[in-house]
Amino acid sequence: MSATAATCLFCSAPLEATVVDLGMSPLCENFLAADELNRMEPFYPLHVHVCQRCWLVQVEEYVDPDGIFARDYRYFSSFSESWLRHAELYAERMTGELGLGAGSLVVELGSNDGYLLQYFAKSGIPVLGVEPAGAVAEAARARGVPTRVEFFGEASGEALKAEGVRADLVVGNNVLAQVPAPNDFVAGIARILAPTGTVTIEFPHLMRMVEENQFDTIYHEHFSYFSFTTVREIFAAHGLTVFDVEELPTHGGSLRIFACPAADESRPVSARAVELLTREEAAGVCTLDYYESFARGVEHTKRRLLEFLIRAKDEGKLVVGYGAPGKGNTLLNYCGIRTDLLAYTVDRNVHKHGRFTPGTHIPIHPPERIAEDRPDYVLILPWNLRTEIAAQLAGVRDWGGRLVVPIPELEVLP
């Protein structure tokens, strides 16, 4: 364990315990153009701490969020078919359970390209997206989703409230980890939520990250990593009661929490919520011992992946990647994988074509390149979408190629 002068993002206690140190890494969504390859590229520490007072796992803020979610931020949620289906099913369910209609309002925070709100809008339900990245916000507006380009927090929540916004449903999918000030963010939610409104927030579950060695979900864009125990404490500090929780398979294992104003006593805490709290306590998420094996597992994964890639190279095999996700860039930079071991990667996101991965400078091509080159191995970087991607790459087996998944253990698929 090492010391640092940093303080906890939630409770302001000194951060003195290390979860894992992944060394120096660039911003994971900062894909480079060809004329940028010879310029100096900033790297920042990717050192994960855990607070011994509230047990929030977190990285320090080295870059202002404006520097991360700039206008050329290139993550578009709609390029994943399975994620779109996840969003559509959620919208159908919430519409029915909450009785949403033309007189309701759904607000999504971190609404990206309108991937989710489009399904509520198609049902005639008023929607509003709040998204800090201008490029993806424009894509949302193009599909008819009203979107404000700003960082959401207490001040913007107050401004929306002054404009008469009272949300029957506030949604935040994979955004809570990306806010450097969780108190400010949750306080903003409390401002815009109707007295009988509902909040649902989805985020990767800390227990799954630790127990399944998902270290590549750590990057500078993710400031915090949440257990159910800690997230309940954060919401309670701002007058919101987390009354239910669901465990989801998305992003390697996520939680969807349900919250409401503490004054609304019509929704008692569910048995599922009590059971998960008990399970986390038994696992030891509020003890330092729980995190000690994580760093050892991370180092083991690095050695196994490098051994495989070096052996494949020595045997004259062609290895390419599939996908250019943020998590892939953590993996590539931590393991020191460059074009000598991974010739290139491909991605369905046309905005990444012709660019290069940050730090490792691996070129990104359209998916069709794989069929042209017929590689021996395809390394699936967004391993959380392995089923969807394996179906897309079914033709690889026609020439004897194999698919490889790096997390949680290196696996060469049959």
LOSEKOL-317272 format. One record per residue (C-alpha): residue in three letters; x, y, z. Coordinates in pm, 1 decimal. Each point is the difference from the previous one (the first is absolute). Layout:
REM residues N
ALA, X, Y, Z
...
//
This chain:
REM residues 414
MET, 0.0, 0.0, 0.0
SER, 132.1, 344.8, -88.7
ALA, -79.8, 348.0, 122.4
THR, -134.1, 292.9, -198.8
ALA, -114.7, 351.0, 79.3
ALA, -328.6, -56.2, -182.1
THR, -335.2, -4.1, 177.7
CYS, -315.3, -203.8, -62.1
LEU, -237.7, 128.9, -268.2
PHE, -297.9, -67.4, 227.6
CYS, 94.7, 37.0, 366.3
SER, 330.4, 195.5, -30.5
ALA, 194.3, -245.4, 217.3
PRO, 372.3, -40.4, -86.8
LEU, 68.1, -271.1, -259.8
GLU, 275.1, -221.5, 138.5
ALA, -73.1, -346.8, -142.6
THR, 75.3, -127.4, -350.5
VAL, -222.0, -245.5, -187.9
VAL, 220.1, -30.1, -311.5
ASP, 256.6, 212.5, -182.3
LEU, -23.4, -30.3, -379.9
GLY, 287.2, 239.4, -63.9
MET, -25.1, 289.9, -244.0
SER, -266.7, 12.2, -270.0
PRO, -148.0, 252.5, -248.6
LEU, -368.0, 94.4, -9.5
CYS, -167.4, -309.5, -136.9
GLU, -236.8, 173.5, -244.8
ASN, 262.2, 234.9, -143.1
PHE, 39.7, -172.9, -337.6
LEU, 270.2, 154.9, -214.9
ALA, 1.6, 116.2, -361.2
ALA, 299.1, -91.9, -215.2
ASP, 148.2, 349.6, 22.3
GLU, -5.6, -18.5, 381.2
LEU, 213.0, -312.5, 36.6
ASN, 330.1, 186.0, 30.4
ARG, -122.9, 251.6, 253.5
MET, 49.1, -26.1, 373.4
GLU, -281.1, -200.5, 155.8
PRO, -89.2, 58.9, 366.1
PHE, -6.0, -299.2, 235.2
TYR, -146.4, 9.0, 351.0
PRO, 22.2, -234.5, 300.0
LEU, -265.3, -271.2, 6.7
HIS, 25.3, -70.6, 370.7
VAL, -313.9, -130.1, 172.0
HIS, -64.0, 74.1, 367.8
VAL, -266.1, -108.2, 247.0
CYS, -132.3, 226.5, 275.8
GLN, 17.1, -168.7, 339.2
ARG, -290.7, 206.0, 135.7
CYS, -274.2, -45.4, -264.0
TRP, 175.7, -266.9, -215.4
LEU, -42.5, 185.8, -328.0
VAL, 254.2, -130.2, -252.9
GLN, 132.3, 284.8, -214.8
VAL, 274.0, 155.5, -210.6
GLU, 124.7, 353.0, 42.1
GLU, -116.0, 272.1, -237.4
TYR, 299.4, 89.5, -215.7
VAL, -189.7, 154.1, -291.4
ASP, -295.7, 237.2, 10.3
PRO, -308.6, -178.2, -137.4
ASP, -11.3, 260.2, -277.4
GLY, 327.7, -145.8, -120.5
ILE, -148.1, -350.4, -9.3
PHE, -348.2, 55.6, -142.2
ALA, 103.3, 249.1, -264.2
ARG, -173.1, 54.2, -331.7
ASP, 195.4, -284.5, -163.3
TYR, -101.1, -256.7, 265.2
ARG, -79.4, -302.4, -217.2
TYR, -195.4, -249.1, 207.5
PHE, -342.0, -57.9, -159.8
SER, -228.3, -240.6, 187.0
SER, -208.3, -86.2, -305.7
PHE, 277.3, -205.3, -164.5
SER, -75.9, -294.2, 230.2
GLU, -311.9, -192.7, -102.1
SER, -20.1, -182.4, 332.5
TRP, 15.2, 331.1, 188.6
LEU, -278.5, 143.2, -214.4
ARG, -215.0, -303.0, 79.5
HIS, 81.4, 43.0, 369.5
ALA, -117.2, 362.7, -21.7
GLU, -317.1, -86.5, -191.1
LEU, -105.6, -266.6, 251.2
TYR, 65.8, 239.3, 287.8
ALA, -212.8, 273.2, -159.3
GLU, -289.0, -241.3, -57.7
ARG, 16.4, -123.1, 357.8
MET, 23.2, 343.1, 166.0
THR, -280.0, 137.1, -215.5
GLY, -229.1, -275.8, 121.1
GLU, 105.1, -16.1, 364.6
LEU, -4.2, 375.4, 56.6
GLY, -299.1, 72.7, -223.1
LEU, 193.2, 251.5, -208.5
GLY, -185.2, 190.2, -270.3
ALA, -38.5, 330.2, -178.9
GLY, -17.5, 188.5, 330.5
SER, 321.2, -151.2, 136.5
LEU, 364.7, 99.1, -34.7
VAL, 305.7, -225.1, -28.1
VAL, 341.7, 160.0, 49.4
GLU, 319.5, -188.2, -78.2
LEU, 333.9, 117.9, 134.0
GLY, 293.5, -86.1, -223.6
SER, -248.5, -69.4, -278.8
ASN, 268.3, -50.4, -268.1
ASP, -146.5, -27.6, -351.4
GLY, -361.8, -48.1, 107.2
TYR, 31.5, -379.9, -6.0
LEU, -247.0, -36.0, 292.7
LEU, -227.2, 305.0, -6.2
GLN, -96.2, -70.7, -360.4
TYR, -213.5, -292.1, 120.8
PHE, -193.7, 213.3, 248.1
ALA, -43.7, 271.8, -264.6
LYS, -140.3, -250.8, -249.2
SER, -272.0, -73.9, 255.4
GLY, -93.9, 367.6, 22.0
ILE, 163.7, 54.8, 339.3
PRO, 179.9, 337.9, 39.0
VAL, 374.3, -42.9, 50.1
LEU, 305.8, 210.5, 72.7
GLY, 362.4, -105.2, -29.6
VAL, 293.8, 161.6, 178.7
GLU, 334.0, -82.5, -163.5
PRO, 336.2, 180.6, 30.3
ALA, 153.0, -127.1, -326.4
GLY, -110.1, 222.8, -287.3
ALA, 56.8, -247.8, -283.9
VAL, -216.4, -274.9, 146.6
ALA, -262.5, 252.4, 112.9
GLU, -35.3, 111.3, -361.6
ALA, -62.5, -361.2, -99.2
ALA, -278.0, -16.4, 261.1
ARG, -163.3, 316.3, -129.6
ALA, 15.8, -140.2, -352.3
ARG, -219.9, -289.3, 110.1
GLY, -248.5, 235.6, 164.5
VAL, 117.6, -16.0, 362.0
PRO, 17.2, 347.3, 165.6
THR, 343.1, 22.4, 160.9
ARG, 177.8, 262.6, 209.9
VAL, 378.3, 6.4, -33.9
GLU, 131.3, 45.6, 353.6
PHE, 141.7, -181.0, 299.2
PHE, -278.3, -89.8, 240.2
GLY, 27.5, 90.8, 365.0
GLU, -171.3, 193.6, 276.4
ALA, 17.7, 334.3, -184.3
SER, -145.9, -137.7, -324.3
GLY, -260.2, -189.1, 202.9
GLU, -104.8, 325.8, 165.9
ALA, -18.7, 170.1, -338.9
LEU, -218.0, -276.5, -142.6
LYS, -221.8, 11.1, 307.6
ALA, -41.0, 376.2, -45.1
GLU, -113.5, -70.1, -356.8
GLY, -271.4, -228.4, 135.2
VAL, 167.5, -337.9, -56.0
ARG, -149.6, -267.8, 223.8
ALA, 109.0, -341.4, -120.6
ASP, -217.7, -304.1, 53.6
LEU, 299.4, -212.3, -93.8
VAL, 368.2, 95.5, 17.1
VAL, 234.4, -242.3, -172.9
GLY, 377.1, -25.5, 21.9
ASN, 162.2, -290.8, -181.8
ASN, 376.1, -34.7, 40.0
VAL, 38.3, 364.6, 95.0
LEU, 35.1, -8.0, 379.8
ALA, 357.2, -128.7, -24.0
GLN, 87.9, 283.0, -238.3
VAL, -78.7, 290.4, 231.3
PRO, 290.8, 132.7, 208.9
ALA, -234.1, 140.8, 265.1
PRO, -264.6, -258.4, 94.5
ASN, -149.5, 227.4, 266.3
ASP, -61.4, 273.2, -257.2
PHE, -151.6, -246.0, -248.1
VAL, -238.5, -169.8, 242.3
ALA, -101.9, 337.0, 149.2
GLY, -97.6, 105.8, -353.4
ILE, -219.5, -308.2, -37.3
ALA, -182.5, 87.7, 320.7
ARG, -75.5, 345.1, -144.2
ILE, -176.6, -117.6, -316.9
LEU, -180.3, -308.2, 132.6
ALA, -376.6, 24.2, 46.3
PRO, -126.6, -74.0, 356.7
THR, -117.8, -344.5, -114.7
GLY, 265.4, -41.1, -267.3
THR, 238.0, -290.2, -51.9
VAL, 373.8, -8.3, -64.3
THR, 176.2, -292.9, -164.3
ILE, 377.2, -5.3, -25.8
GLU, 209.1, -273.2, -165.4
PHE, 371.3, -44.0, 67.3
PRO, 256.7, -282.8, -0.2
HIS, -8.4, -186.6, 329.2
LEU, 321.9, 27.1, 201.1
MET, -34.0, -359.5, 121.5
ARG, -3.1, -130.3, -356.8
MET, 299.2, 214.9, -92.3
VAL, 206.3, -134.2, 288.6
GLU, -110.6, -362.3, -3.2
GLU, 17.8, -38.2, -380.4
ASN, 323.2, 193.9, -53.4
GLN, -164.6, 269.1, -216.8
PHE, 283.0, 249.5, 39.4
ASP, -42.9, 138.3, -351.0
THR, -318.3, 174.6, 113.3
ILE, 235.8, 235.3, 185.2
TYR, 90.7, 316.6, -188.4
HIS, 16.3, 373.7, 58.9
GLU, -353.2, 56.2, -130.6
HIS, -123.1, -219.6, 286.7
PHE, 67.7, 185.0, 321.9
SER, -181.7, -240.9, 235.7
TYR, -84.7, -370.7, 33.2
PHE, -302.7, -77.4, 212.9
SER, -116.2, -268.2, 235.1
PHE, -370.9, -6.1, 82.4
THR, 91.6, 78.7, 359.7
THR, 175.7, 324.5, -88.0
VAL, -243.1, 120.9, -265.3
ARG, -289.6, -26.5, 247.5
GLU, 193.5, 220.4, 240.6
ILE, 64.4, 262.6, -267.1
PHE, -366.3, 19.5, -104.8
ALA, -120.5, 8.7, 362.1
ALA, 225.9, 300.0, 64.1
HIS, -211.5, 193.8, -252.7
GLY, -346.5, -102.4, 114.1
LEU, -48.1, -291.3, -238.2
THR, -83.3, -354.2, 109.0
VAL, 131.1, -292.7, -205.6
PHE, -288.7, -243.0, 38.1
ASP, 83.2, -271.0, -254.1
VAL, 283.2, -141.2, -209.0
GLU, 41.2, -234.6, -293.8
GLU, 312.1, -185.0, -108.2
LEU, 54.5, 23.3, -375.7
PRO, 238.4, -178.3, -240.1
THR, 89.4, 321.6, -186.0
HIS, 358.5, 131.5, 0.2
GLY, 130.0, -311.2, 167.0
GLY, -251.1, 22.3, 284.8
SER, -187.6, 313.7, 101.4
LEU, -248.5, 118.2, 259.0
ARG, -318.9, 189.0, -74.9
ILE, -111.1, 184.8, 310.8
PHE, -345.4, 149.8, 56.8
ALA, -34.2, 308.6, 218.0
CYS, -269.0, 246.7, 104.2
PRO, -26.7, 303.2, 228.7
ALA, 39.7, -103.4, 363.5
ALA, -333.7, 169.2, 73.7
ASP, -175.3, -249.8, -229.3
GLU, -64.4, -291.0, 236.6
SER, -213.7, -194.7, -244.6
ARG, 294.2, -211.8, -119.9
PRO, 162.1, -210.2, 275.0
VAL, 353.5, -135.1, -34.5
SER, -17.9, -328.6, -192.1
ALA, 121.6, -342.8, 105.7
ARG, 244.4, 9.7, -292.9
ALA, 162.0, 313.8, 137.0
VAL, 36.2, -151.2, 347.8
GLU, 143.1, -322.0, -143.6
LEU, 262.4, 181.2, -209.7
LEU, 108.2, 211.7, 296.2
THR, 43.1, -317.3, 204.1
ARG, 195.7, -165.4, -281.1
GLU, 234.2, 296.5, -38.7
GLU, 61.1, 8.1, 374.4
ALA, 80.8, -370.5, 1.7
ALA, 238.9, 43.5, -294.7
GLY, 183.0, 273.3, 188.9
VAL, -39.9, 300.9, -231.3
CYS, 51.5, 221.0, 305.0
THR, 336.4, -156.5, 89.5
LEU, 346.6, 46.9, -150.0
ASP, 54.5, -375.1, -23.4
TYR, -266.9, -19.4, -270.2
TYR, 208.9, 200.2, -246.4
GLU, 341.5, -156.0, 51.2
SER, -48.6, -293.1, -240.6
PHE, -124.7, 230.7, -276.9
ALA, 342.6, 144.0, -82.1
ARG, 150.9, -349.6, -17.2
GLY, -269.1, -109.2, -246.2
VAL, 65.5, 304.9, -218.0
GLU, 370.1, -80.9, -23.8
HIS, -77.7, -363.9, -84.3
THR, -229.7, 103.3, -286.5
LYS, 269.7, 225.9, -143.6
ARG, 254.6, -281.8, -3.6
ARG, -239.8, -250.9, -157.2
LEU, -107.4, 237.0, -278.2
LEU, 356.2, 101.6, -84.9
GLU, 114.3, -363.9, -0.5
PHE, -275.6, -85.3, -247.6
LEU, 71.3, 293.7, -231.7
ILE, 375.8, -57.1, 3.3
ARG, -43.3, -370.2, -74.4
ALA, -239.5, 77.1, -285.3
LYS, 249.5, 250.2, -142.4
ASP, 286.0, -249.3, 24.3
GLU, -214.1, -253.8, -188.6
GLY, -64.5, 249.3, -279.5
LYS, -370.8, 40.9, 79.7
LEU, -196.6, 313.9, -82.9
VAL, -186.5, 141.8, 301.4
VAL, -242.4, 291.8, -34.9
GLY, -252.1, 158.0, 233.4
TYR, -374.2, 48.9, -8.4
GLY, -133.2, 320.1, 152.3
ALA, 160.1, 319.6, 124.9
PRO, -175.7, 53.7, 334.2
GLY, 132.9, 202.5, 289.7
LYS, 57.6, -317.8, 198.6
GLY, 211.1, -137.6, -283.5
ASN, 232.5, 296.4, 23.9
THR, 58.0, -60.4, 371.1
LEU, 88.7, -360.3, -81.4
LEU, 230.3, 89.7, -290.8
ASN, 186.9, 271.4, 188.2
TYR, 40.2, -192.9, 325.8
CYS, 130.7, -303.9, -187.3
GLY, 214.6, 205.6, -240.1
ILE, -161.7, -152.9, -310.8
ARG, 78.0, 180.7, -324.4
THR, 3.9, -84.5, -370.3
ASP, 286.6, -245.6, 43.2
LEU, -247.2, -231.6, 175.3
LEU, -340.8, 124.0, -123.0
ALA, 6.9, 106.1, -364.8
TYR, -317.6, 208.8, 15.3
THR, -351.0, 3.8, 137.8
VAL, -339.4, 59.5, -160.8
ASP, -312.2, 174.0, 123.2
ARG, -356.3, 54.8, -121.4
ASN, 15.8, 364.8, 107.7
VAL, 76.6, 188.1, -321.9
HIS, 124.7, 297.3, 203.3
LYS, 302.3, -208.4, 107.1
HIS, 100.3, -123.6, -346.7
GLY, 339.2, 129.2, -111.3
ARG, 94.7, 94.1, 355.8
PHE, 239.9, -160.8, 245.9
THR, -38.1, -126.1, 353.9
PRO, 133.1, 236.6, 269.4
GLY, 343.6, -83.3, 130.1
THR, 51.3, -318.6, -199.2
HIS, -72.2, 150.9, -346.0
ILE, -169.9, -308.7, -141.1
PRO, -188.9, 85.5, -322.3
ILE, -380.0, -35.9, -6.9
HIS, -168.3, -133.5, -315.2
PRO, -356.3, -91.6, -104.4
PRO, -107.9, -355.6, 97.4
GLU, 19.6, -115.5, -363.1
ARG, 380.2, 3.4, 28.0
ILE, -9.8, -326.5, 196.9
ALA, -156.4, -197.2, -286.5
GLU, 255.3, 148.8, -240.2
ASP, 304.9, -96.9, 208.0
ARG, -128.8, -328.5, 152.1
PRO, 199.8, 25.9, 325.0
ASP, 85.8, -301.2, 213.9
TYR, -132.5, 160.7, 319.4
VAL, -243.4, 282.0, 76.9
LEU, 35.8, 151.3, 348.3
ILE, -341.5, 119.9, 122.6
LEU, 70.3, 319.1, 194.3
PRO, -362.9, 73.1, 107.6
TRP, -18.1, -343.7, 163.6
ASN, -326.4, 92.7, 172.8
LEU, -163.4, -24.4, -345.6
ARG, 165.8, -332.2, -83.4
THR, -323.7, -177.9, -91.6
GLU, -112.9, 275.5, -236.3
ILE, 344.8, 33.5, -154.7
ALA, 55.6, -374.3, -34.6
ALA, -320.0, -15.2, -204.6
GLN, 121.5, 287.3, -219.8
LEU, 332.4, -178.7, -51.5
ALA, -139.7, -346.0, -66.3
GLY, 168.2, 2.3, -343.5
VAL, 347.2, 3.5, 158.4
ARG, -22.6, -375.0, 53.6
ASP, -33.6, -50.5, -377.2
TRP, 375.3, 51.5, -40.9
GLY, 94.7, -159.3, 331.5
GLY, 25.7, 323.2, 195.6
ARG, -62.2, 12.4, 374.4
LEU, -152.9, 259.6, 229.9
VAL, 182.8, 98.2, 319.6
VAL, -147.7, 158.0, 315.0
PRO, 245.7, 155.5, 251.0
ILE, -223.6, 52.9, 306.1
PRO, -57.8, -141.5, 260.3
GLU, 241.3, -272.9, -114.4
LEU, 168.8, -32.5, -337.7
GLU, -222.0, -229.7, -206.4
VAL, 36.8, -118.8, -359.2
LEU, -355.6, -78.1, -104.8
PRO, -74.4, -335.0, -168.6
//
